[in-house]
Amino acid sequence: MNDPNEPTELGAVDARAGETTGRVRYILGISLVLIIVVFAILFFR
């Protein structure tokens, strides 16, 4: 069994464990623009 006090060594790929394609950035940007447009329409209605 591993000692819980010893640091765990991970490789670069295992340590990253995230999305690297950039799709999340586009989804967040588009969502932000849509929210601003909807609020502007509701405000100036």
C-alpha positions in Angstrom: 0.0 0.0 0.0 1.2 3.5 -0.8 2.3 5.8 2.0 -0.2 8.8 2.1 2.6 11.1 3.2 4.7 10.5 0.1 4.1 12.8 -2.9 2.5 11.3 -5.9 4.4 11.7 -9.2 2.2 12.2 -12.3 3.2 12.7 -15.9 2.2 15.9 -17.8 -0.7 14.3 -19.6 -2.1 12.7 -16.4 -1.7 15.9 -14.4 -3.5 18.1 -17.0 -6.7 15.9 -17.3 -8.6 18.8 -18.9 -10.1 19.8 -22.2 -7.4 21.1 -24.6 -9.4 21.6 -27.8 -10.7 25.1 -26.9 -14.4 24.4 -27.4 -15.3 25.4 -23.9 -13.9 28.9 -24.6 -16.2 29.3 -27.6 -19.2 28.1 -25.7 -18.6 30.5 -22.9 -18.0 33.4 -25.3 -21.2 32.7 -27.3 -23.2 32.3 -24.1 -22.0 35.6 -22.7 -22.9 37.4 -25.9 -26.4 35.8 -26.0 -27.0 36.8 -22.4 -26.0 40.4 -23.1 -28.3 40.6 -26.1 -31.2 39.1 -24.2 -30.8 41.5 -21.3 -30.4 44.5 -23.8 -33.7 43.5 -25.5 -35.5 43.2 -22.2 -34.1 46.5 -20.9 -35.0 48.5 -24.0 -38.4 46.9 -24.4 
